[in-house]
């Protein structure tokens, strides 16, 4: 995604108009999911299907293979962080959230997950410096991360699911 567009969308996340905020969030989520084209998107869809079927080992395998093949695919790291969180593997989830933030510093979903995980671990002071501020990234960006990922074949791809 063009850096100028990203900056505009990040600014729109702080807008008082809910429709503008929602549109900006949706466009950012879409860019993250589609970052690696159909190959990446299919990996996310497949992993999500396995997650929904409680086939956690297979979901993890798919995401880990995607990360190995596409190490800068932030959303694969983010989805694996969610998978680890759902399984109660909070330290592994936190590590993946921190990797997402390194790759995509404005990834508000990873900031939210990272903050939630750090809170569960009681480790805000040890986590990513931005997480030690004591607020979720949603507050920093002025919106909640809600986006209907139904267009990707599953409504369960919403980042807040499972919390």
HELIX and SHEET records of a PDB file:
HELIX    1   1 UNK A    3  UNK A   12  1                                  10    
HELIX    2   2 UNK A   18  UNK A   33  1                                  16    
HELIX    3   3 UNK A   37  UNK A   52  1                                  16    
HELIX    4   4 UNK A   56  UNK A   69  1                                  14    
HELIX    5   5 UNK A   74  UNK A   86  1                                  13    
HELIX    6   6 UNK A   90  UNK A  103  1                                  14    
HELIX    7   7 UNK A  108  UNK A  121  1                                  14    
HELIX    8   8 UNK A  129  UNK A  133  5                                   5    
HELIX    9   9 UNK A  137  UNK A  141  1                                   5    
HELIX   10  10 UNK A  149  UNK A  152  5                                   4    
HELIX   11  11 UNK A  155  UNK A  157  5                                   3    
END                                                                             
